[in-house]
Amino acid sequence: MRLYHFSDKNFSVLKPDFFGENSYTNNDAKFPLKRFFCYNTSAPNEYRFKASKFRYVIRIKDKLIYNLDKDILGLKNRFNFDIDKILLFCAKKYHAIEYTTSFKTYAIFKAYKIFQKENLILGKAWQ
């Protein structure tokens, strides 16, 4: 599966250790599990991506992603919808978790080699 990551930082590899370094993830960095976010679309129409300078592509196998929308293990009920507990559980068994907000979002727990990197024109990340 091809997933896209947007950043205002120039990376050679995508790692959870960099979580919070993008201007639009600083607030999210307070959560206990480091991760980075990817999307299944190369052009999400979302305000936070407008400052992106780079679009990265990684490849990840479907079997390494837990789909929280389908939640076949019943984790939402098992952990009483505590997202921190769900993320910590999934990080032990999977490389990522998939869920839907206004579009498909993937929280990636492991470092991934960049398959493709594109320079973006400021303000045009969604095109």
C-alpha positions as CSV (number, residue, x, y, z in Angstrom):
1,M,0.0,0.0,0.0
2,R,1.3,3.5,-0.9
3,L,0.8,6.1,1.9
4,Y,1.6,9.8,1.8
5,H,3.2,11.9,4.5
6,F,3.3,15.7,4.3
7,S,5.9,17.8,6.0
8,D,7.6,21.2,6.2
9,K,10.8,19.4,7.1
10,N,13.3,17.7,4.8
11,F,13.7,14.0,6.0
12,S,15.8,11.2,4.6
13,V,13.8,8.6,6.5
14,L,10.4,8.8,8.3
15,K,10.6,7.9,11.9
16,P,8.3,8.2,14.9
17,D,11.1,10.0,16.7
18,F,10.5,13.0,14.5
19,F,6.9,13.2,15.8
20,G,6.1,16.8,16.8
21,E,8.8,18.4,14.6
22,N,6.3,19.5,12.0
23,S,4.6,22.8,12.8
24,Y,1.2,21.2,12.6
25,T,2.0,18.2,14.9
26,N,3.6,20.1,17.8
27,N,0.3,19.9,19.8
28,D,-0.1,16.2,19.2
29,A,3.4,15.4,20.5
30,K,2.0,15.3,24.1
31,F,0.7,11.8,23.6
32,P,2.8,9.0,25.1
33,L,3.4,7.0,21.9
34,K,5.6,8.6,19.2
35,R,4.3,8.1,15.7
36,F,4.0,9.9,12.4
37,F,0.9,10.3,10.2
38,C,0.2,9.2,6.6
39,Y,-2.8,9.4,4.3
40,N,-4.0,7.2,1.5
41,T,-4.5,10.2,-0.8
42,S,-1.7,12.2,-2.4
43,A,-3.8,15.4,-2.2
44,P,-5.9,15.7,1.0
45,N,-7.9,18.9,1.1
46,E,-7.0,19.9,4.6
47,Y,-5.8,23.3,5.8
48,R,-2.8,21.9,7.8
49,F,-1.1,20.6,4.7
50,K,-1.0,24.0,2.9
51,A,2.4,24.8,4.5
52,S,3.9,21.5,3.5
53,K,7.1,21.7,1.5
54,F,7.5,18.0,0.9
55,R,5.3,15.0,0.1
56,Y,6.8,11.6,0.9
57,V,5.6,8.2,-0.2
58,I,6.2,5.0,1.9
59,R,5.1,1.5,1.1
60,I,3.6,-0.7,3.9
61,K,2.0,-4.1,3.7
62,D,-1.7,-4.2,4.5
63,K,-1.2,-7.0,7.0
64,L,0.9,-4.7,9.1
65,I,-1.9,-2.2,9.6
66,Y,-4.7,-2.5,12.2
67,N,-8.0,-1.1,10.8
68,L,-9.6,0.6,13.8
69,D,-12.7,1.3,11.7
70,K,-13.4,-2.4,11.3
71,D,-11.9,-3.2,14.8
72,I,-12.0,-7.0,14.3
73,L,-10.3,-7.4,17.7
74,G,-12.9,-5.3,19.5
75,L,-10.2,-2.9,20.9
76,K,-12.5,0.1,21.3
77,N,-14.7,-1.8,23.7
78,R,-11.8,-3.8,25.3
79,F,-10.0,-0.5,26.2
80,N,-13.2,1.6,26.7
81,F,-12.3,3.8,23.8
82,D,-9.0,4.9,25.5
83,I,-7.0,5.8,22.4
84,D,-3.7,5.8,24.2
85,K,-4.2,2.2,25.3
86,I,-5.4,1.2,21.9
87,L,-2.3,2.7,20.3
88,L,0.1,1.1,22.7
89,F,-1.6,-2.3,22.2
90,C,-1.4,-1.9,18.4
91,A,2.2,-0.7,18.4
92,K,3.3,-4.1,19.9
93,K,1.7,-6.1,17.1
94,Y,1.4,-3.8,14.0
95,H,3.4,-1.2,12.3
96,A,0.4,1.2,11.9
97,I,-3.2,1.8,12.8
98,E,-5.8,3.0,10.2
99,Y,-8.9,5.1,11.1
100,T,-11.2,7.6,9.5
101,T,-11.6,11.3,10.4
102,S,-12.5,13.4,7.4
103,F,-10.3,11.1,5.4
104,K,-8.3,7.9,6.0
105,T,-5.5,8.5,8.4
106,Y,-2.7,6.1,9.3
107,A,-0.6,6.5,12.5
108,I,2.8,4.8,11.8
109,F,4.7,3.4,14.8
110,K,7.9,2.2,13.0
111,A,10.6,3.9,10.9
112,Y,10.1,3.6,7.1
113,K,12.4,4.2,4.3
114,I,11.1,6.8,1.9
115,F,10.1,5.4,-1.4
116,Q,9.5,8.7,-3.2
117,K,9.9,12.4,-2.2
118,E,8.5,15.4,-3.9
119,N,9.2,19.1,-3.4
120,L,5.9,21.0,-3.2
121,I,5.1,24.6,-4.2
122,L,4.1,26.3,-0.9
123,G,0.4,26.4,-0.6
124,K,-0.2,23.7,-3.2
125,A,0.3,20.5,-1.2
126,W,-3.3,19.4,-2.0
127,Q,-2.8,19.4,-5.8
